[in-house]
């Protein structure tokens, strides 16, 4: 840092030795694999942009296209991606924000070049430009998706993880540790935890020195804070100052449970960055879009797979006595009871003993594997989720949705806790978070938490993600018995 004398000459102010040493030590220990993710993402984006321009070149209306124009598109496009922070290592391979940033940067680049072409009255390259960015809006997210598969595989093996220091106390610290450690795909590896500052001879300064030492000793990439009464805004602010020089991320976990995504917005007021929690968006235009999608997909699906439905029904009647369809009361939106339709996968009359086995099946996922009531054909139907296809009729009738909480038995209502009834604010779904997480391998309490998480954070984008993951879950047979 330099200061100016009155005569214009400069003199240098020496930083405190501890701060200078801390910045140097942490910078020296920052691991190259995390930084390499940025370069891998840059390389993949470059390849996808070049491939997109090849598509644009194939659909062009004129002969050659200037190399300078193609170079400008590449540079500006990559610049837009950088402006959207698409190359920050902490944003790569995590959440839907990565794809949103890529798509936004692509649309912004197209708008910029389209505006330039309009102002300069350039008409020769319109088809090239449209073809390039139309391909790019597909290829770039696809490239990031392929990279995410690679990143997830590496993280399952313990690589590309952010070594994380947790700060907090009691239950909030334990919950934060469990959540960050639950799924390695999130990229966090908890290496140490410590409490917040306490009243001592050196106070906050002494505590900050301890944090810095822990960061150096444990080669920490991120500091995650679980807010408690001992960790004030002043403490967080001063800690953020200490972490500005080194490349160490600072994360603060608010005490808002499962509320995430579009419901959370930072809205400044009175000089404070207030975290605003919106109500769950279960009505309005997005809900109408969800219903329209349900009608279109279920109607078209029933029409296309009607021969398959007939074959399955005949096979059930031939292989075991009884009806082909199984109809059962389930609890729908707002607690209304509806008749769920599915193919019968058990021996006729087996559901009469459902109440006797309900508790064990709800609490012990392993009991599904050896359930003696399931027929051989029924086990095959469950393995590929074919027994659930008739539920498309429930979706078409408006009793269910393609995506939603698990359809609940009427007998299961007494098992619900006080807040679990919020799962009935929306329609039950043919698939949901519980389906893609392992279906029957997911314990009862975890299912309830997933259903509530879906209700609290529903969005059309979340439905698309769940539908895509459902295809993979069904194809691999994960959790199906």
N, C-alpha and C positions, 0 to 999 in steps of 0.2 A: 504494500500500500504506500502511495507517495503523497506528500504534502508539498504545497508551493510556498516558498519564501516570498517576501514582499518584492525582492529583486528579480523574481521569476525563476530562480534556481530551485531544483527539487531536492528534497531530502527524504530518506526512507525510514519508515517506522517499523521496527522489528516486532513481529508477532510474538505473543507469549510462547515460550519454549514448548510447553505441554501441548498447546493447540497445533503448533507446527509439526511436532513429532507425531501426534495422532493422525493428522491428515496424511503425512508421509507413510506411516505404517499401514494404514488402511488402504491407501492407494496401491501400495506395493503388494498387498495380499488379495486384491480383487481378482477373482478367478476368470481366466480367459474364456471358459465355456459359456458363461452367461453373456459375455460381450460378443461371442461368436454367433449367438442367436440373431443378433442384429444384422450381421453380414450375410448369414444364411437367408434371412427374410428379404434383404435387399437383393440378393442374387436371384431368388425365386421370383420376386416381383419383376425384376428386369427381364427374365426369361418369358414371363407371362405377358408383359407389355410388348415384347418383340413378337411373340406369337399372335397377339391381338392385331398388331400392325400388319402381319402377314395376311390375316383374314381381311383386313381393310384393303390391302393391296390386291387381293383376289377379286373383290367386289367393286373395285374402282371403275370409273367410267372413262378415264383417259389412260394414256400410255404409261409413262414413267411418273414417279412422284419424287420430288427433290429430297435428297438425303438430308439436307439442312432442316427441312420441315419435320422429317421423321425424328431427327436428333432432338429438335426442340420439343416435340411431343414427349419423347422419352425423359428428357431432363425435367420438364415442367411436371409431368406426371409423378415422377419420383419425388420431386420437390413438394408437391401437394401431399403425398403420402407422409413425408417427413414432417410437414406442418401439422398434420393430423396425429402426430406422435405414433405412427405405425411402426416405428423402429425402436421404440423404447422396450428394452428387454422385459420389463415387468408387465407389459401389455401383450406380449407375444404368447400365444397358446393359452390365454385365460379369458373366459367369458365371451359374450357376444359383441363387446365393444370393439374388438379387433376387426371383425367383419364389417361393422358399421363404419368404422374409420376408413377402411379400404374402399367401400362403396361410395362414401361421401367424397373422398378424394378423387375417385374416378368421375363422378358426376360433376364436381367442381372443375376438373381439368377439361372435360368436354364443354362445359358452359363457357370457359375462358376462350378456348379455340373457336367455338362457334360464334362467340361475340366478335372476335378478331376478324373472322371470315365475313361476318355480316357488315362490319364497319368498313373493311377494305374491299367489299364486294367481290370476294374470292368465291367462285362457284365450281371450279374444276375439282376441288378435293372434297366435296360434300360427301360423296358415297364412301370415300376412303375414311373420312373422319367418323361417320356414323358407324361403318362396319368395324372400325378399330375399337371404339368405345363400347359398342354393343357386345363385342366379344370380350372386352376387358372386364365388363361388369360381371361376367360369368367366370372368366379364367382367373382373375386375381383372387377372388374368394376361394375358388377351387384350389389354387396354389397354396393359400394360407391353410386350407383344410388339410391338404396333404402334409404340409409342414407340421401341423398340429398332431397328426397321427405319429409322425416321427418324434416330436417332442414328448408326447405321452409315453411312447415306448421307452424312451430314454429315462424319463422320470420314474417309470415303474422299476427300472433297474438302479435307481438311486442317483442318476446323473441329472444335470441341468436344474438342480434344486437351489433355492435361496435359503442359505443358512440363516435361521431366524432366531432373534433374541426376543423373548416375551417379557413384558413388564406389566405387572398387576398383582392382584391379591385374591385369595379365597376362591369362591365359586366362579366369578367372572374369568379369572385366569385359567382355571381348569377347563371351563367351557371353550375358551378361545383355543387352548392347546388341543382339545379333542377335535374341534372343527378344522383347524389347520392341518392336523395330522391324519384326518379321516381318509382323504383321497390324495394320493401322491401326485395326481395330475394337476392339482392346483399349484404345485411347484414350491411348497414350503417345507423345510426340514427344521423342526424345532431343536435347537442345540443347547439352549440354556434359558432359564427364566429367573427373574429377580423381582423383588417388591419395589414399590414406589418409594420416593424419598421419605425419610422420617426426621424428626427433630434431633439434631446432633450438633457437634461442635462446628462442622463445616456446612451443615444444612444442604441446600440444593446443589451448591458447587461441588461438595464432596461426593454427592450421589451421582452427578453428571460425570465426574472423573471415574467412578466405578463402572458406569455404563460404557464409557470410552474404552476402559481397560478390557471389559468383557468382549467388546466388539473386536478388538485386536487379538485377544487370546483365542477366541472361538472362530475367527475368520468370518465374521457376520456380514451378511448382505442386506438384511432387513431387520428393522426393529418394529415389533407390533405391540401396541399399547392397549390393554383392556382397561377402560376408564373406571377408576374408583375415586373415592373421596380424597385420597392422598395425592392423586395425580391431577393437578389443577391445570387450567389453560396456560398459566404462567410457566409451569414445569414443561408442558409440551412445547411451548414456544421456544424456551431456552434450549431444550433438547434439539429442536429442529435447527437452531443456529449452529449447534455443535456438529451437526451432520451435514451441513451445507458443503463443506470442502470435500470430504470423502464421498464416494459413490455408495452411500448406504440409504436405502429407502426407509421412510418413516410411515407406518400404518397405524391408524387409530380405529379401533373397533367400537362403534357406538352400541349402547345397550338397547337395540331395537329388534332383537330376536331375529326372525326369519324375513323381515322386510328388506328387500333389495331392489336393484334395478330401477325401473322408471318411477317407482313410488318415492324414491329419495331424491331430493333436490336441495342444493345449498342456496339459501336466499339470505343475503346480508341484510341486517337491520341493526341500527344503533351501533354500527361499527363491529358487530358480531357476525360471524359466519354461521347462521342458524341452519340446522338440518331439518328441512320440512318433510314431513311424512304425509303423503297423499293417501286418500282412501283407496281401497282396492277397486280397480276399474272393471266392474262386473256388469255395467249397463252402458247404454249409449252406442255410438257408431261402431266401436270395436266389438261389442257384443252382437250387434246385427251382422257384422262381417263373419263372426264365428258361427252364427246360426246359418247364414247363407252357405258357408263352406260345408257345414254339416249336411245340409239338404242336398247340395250338389254331389258331394263325394258319396254319401250313403245311397242316394238314388241311382247314380251311375254305377256304383259298386254292386248293388243288388241286381241290376240289369246285366252286368257283364259276367258275374260269377254265378248266375242262376243255374247253369248246368252243373257246376261243381257242388252247389248246395243240394241239388237233387241226388247226385251220386252219393254224397255223404249220408243223406237221409236214408237211402236204400241200403247202404252198407250197415248202418246202425240197426235197422230193422232185421236184416239177415243174420247178423252176428250175435244178437242178444234180444230176448223178448222185451216188448215194451214200446213206447212211443219214441219217435226219432227226436222230437223236441223236448226240452226240459224247460218248464216255465215256473218262475219263482218270484215271490214278492221281494222287492228291494226298496230301499229308502232313497228317494230322489231329491231334487232341489226343494228347499223349504220344508223338508220332512215329508213330502207327499210320497205315498207308496205307489209303485208302478209294477207292472209285470215284466220282468226281464226274460228274454227269450235266448236260448242257446241250445246247441246240440247236446243230447244226453251222452255223457261220458262215463256214467256209473251204471251198475246193475239196477234194474227197475225196483223202486221201493227203497233204495239205499238212503235217500235223503231223510227218511223217517227217523234215522238214528243220528241225524245231523246235530241235534241239540245236545246229545250225550257226548259227542266228540268235539263240540265247538271250542271248548276251552283249550284242549290239548292242541288242536290244530292251529288255533290263533296264536298260541304261545310257543309252539315248537315247529319250526319250518321243516325239520327232518321227518315229521310224521306224514307229510304229504308224499314223500318218496315211496312209502310202504303202505299207502292207503289201500286196503283190500277191496274197497267198494268200486274202484275204477276198473273198467273192462280193458282188455288188451287194445281194442280199437280206440277206446276212450283215452288211453295213455298216449297213443299215437296222435290223436286229435289235439290233446293238450300240449304235446311236445311242439307242435307247429301252430298252436293257437287257433286251429281250425274250428274248435268247438265254440268260439266266440263270434264267428262270422254272422250268425243270425241277429246279433245285437245291432247290426246296421239298420234293422227295422225299428228298433227302439230309438236310434239316432234320427231316422227319418220322421218318426212320430213326435220328436221333440222331448222325449223322456230322458234321453241321454245325449252326450256329445262325443265326438271322436276322441277328445282329450279332456280329462277331468279327474277328480278323485275316484278312488276305487268304489264300485257299487257295493253298498253295505247291506247285509242281511238285517231284517227287522230284529232278529234275536240278538244281534250284536250291539244294539243301541244301549243296553245297560252297561256295556263295557266302556262307553265313551266318558272322557273326563269333562270338566266344566267347559273348557274352551274348544274341545274337539268338535262340537256341534257346528262350528264355523265352516266345516268342510261341506255343509249342506247349503251354503250360500250360492253355490253353482251346481250345474248338472253333473252327475257322475259320468265317467268316460270309459270308452272301450280300452283306452290306454292312459297312462299317466306316469308320473315320476316313479311310482312304485313298480310299474311294469318294466321300465328301462333300467331300474336299479337291481333287478334280480327276481322280480315277481314273488313267487312263494318262498324264496330264500330270505326275504325281508321280514323281520320280526314285526309283531303287531305294533309296538310303540313306534318303530321307525316308519311304518306305513302311515300312521296318524300324523307324524311330523312332516312327512313328505306331502300328504294331502293338504295340510294347513299351509305349507310353504307354497304349494301351487296356487291355492286360493288367494293368499296374500300378495302374490307376485305375478298373477296371470297377465299375459300379453299375447297377441298373435304370434310374435317372434318365438316366445316360449313354446307355444303349441307346435310350431314348425320344427323346433329342435327336438321336442319329444317324439313327434311322428317319425323323424329321421332316425332317431335312436331306437325306436320301436322296431323298425325294419331289421336293424342289426341284432337286437335282442331276440327276435323271433327266429332269425336265420341261424343264430348260434344256439338257440334253445336254452339260454341261460335262465335258470330258475324255474323252468317248466317241468312239472311232474304229472 
